[in-house]
Amino acid sequence: GNSYSGNEDVMAAILRKFPVTLEMTVYAFLISIVISLPIGIISAVKPNTAFDYIFMFIALVGLSLPAFWLGMVMILNFSINNHILPAAYIEGNKLSLLMPALVAGTHLTASLARNTRSALLEVLNQDYIVTARAKGLSNARVIVKHGLGNALIPIVTVAGLQFGGSLGGSAVIEKVFNVKGIGSYVVDKQFLPDIPAILGGVVYVSIVISLVNLAVDLLYVWLDPRIKSRLKSQ
């Protein structure tokens, strides 16, 4: 229906704000993948070493940092003091989305790195990894093809849930950087309160998370042929 404030179509308003939320989420997700996977792999290959302790401590710090505080610190250092990046989002300026994406990517990176480490550690202790090493395969091939390939299911699960949640709108980050996305839209409407707009936001989040979960389930079949064979047998 139409919102109480401005009598605008709720669906049209959500679709208008969706692209910037999608763009910020994709940037954050790509940043987290590029950083978290190598960190998680190194920590799993070298457990209980200095690298492992340092990386996991950094990941713990990343999980613990409040998004609004990290955003304020980045604005202070990169915008106010050094004038490197815009302090707020500017439509059409890709650089203005870099800091929001970095803040959102920090939590994604920390969680994915820890999950990658635990999933890969469990796989590297399996018998088929010992067999692959005994066959004379290189360490890199054993880790990437046999290890990471079989550890992708839990990694993809966590990544999909986080991507869907971020796509639903990171309200705190959007408010700090003045990004006119879905999260900021729903938060603004809560203070009125604008019931149709809030309901529209809730329905949007539900649909997005359901679609992302469906995509993750379909991805399972591609990642693990055993799932496909079981489905065919049924």
PECOR-V257332 format. One record per backbone hydrogen bond with DSSP energy under -0.5 kcal/mol. NH is the residue of the N-H (numbers start at 1). CO is the residue of the C=O. Records with the same first field share a line. If there is no record, write none. Layout:
NH: CO  CO
This chain:
3: 8
6: 4
7: 3
8: 5
10: 1
13: 9
14: 10
15: 11
16: 12
17: 13
18: 14
19: 15
21: 17
22: 18
23: 19
24: 20
25: 21
26: 22
27: 23
28: 24
29: 25
30: 26
31: 27
32: 28
33: 29
34: 30
35: 31
36: 32
37: 33
39: 35
40: 36
41: 37
42: 38
43: 39
44: 40
45: 41
46: 42
47: 44
49: 46
52: 46
53: 49
54: 50
55: 51
56: 52
57: 53
58: 54
59: 55
60: 56
61: 57
62: 58
63: 59
64: 60
65: 61
70: 66
71: 67
72: 68
73: 69
74: 70
75: 71
76: 72
77: 73
78: 74
79: 74  75
80: 75
81: 76
82: 77
84: 78
85: 78
89: 177
93: 90
94: 92
96: 93
97: 94
98: 95
99: 95
101: 97
102: 98
103: 99
104: 100
105: 101
106: 102
107: 103
108: 104
109: 105
110: 106
111: 107
112: 108
113: 109
114: 110
115: 111
116: 112
117: 113
118: 114
119: 115
120: 116
121: 117
122: 118
123: 119
124: 120
125: 121  122
126: 123
129: 126
130: 126
131: 127
132: 128
133: 129
134: 130
135: 131
136: 133
137: 132
142: 138
143: 139
144: 140
145: 141
146: 141
147: 142
148: 143
149: 144
150: 146
151: 147
152: 148
155: 151
156: 152
157: 153
158: 154
159: 155
160: 156
161: 157
162: 158
163: 159
164: 160
165: 161
166: 162
167: 163
168: 164
169: 166
171: 169
174: 170
175: 171
176: 172
177: 173
178: 175
179: 174
180: 178
181: 179
185: 181
186: 182
187: 183
188: 184
189: 185
190: 186
191: 187  188
192: 189
193: 189
194: 189
195: 193
198: 194
199: 195
200: 196
201: 197
202: 198
203: 199
204: 200
205: 201
206: 202
207: 203
208: 204
209: 205
210: 206
211: 207
212: 208
213: 209
214: 210
215: 211
216: 212
217: 213
218: 214
219: 215
220: 216
221: 217
222: 218
223: 219
224: 220
225: 223
227: 224
228: 224
229: 225
230: 226
231: 227
232: 228
233: 229
234: 230
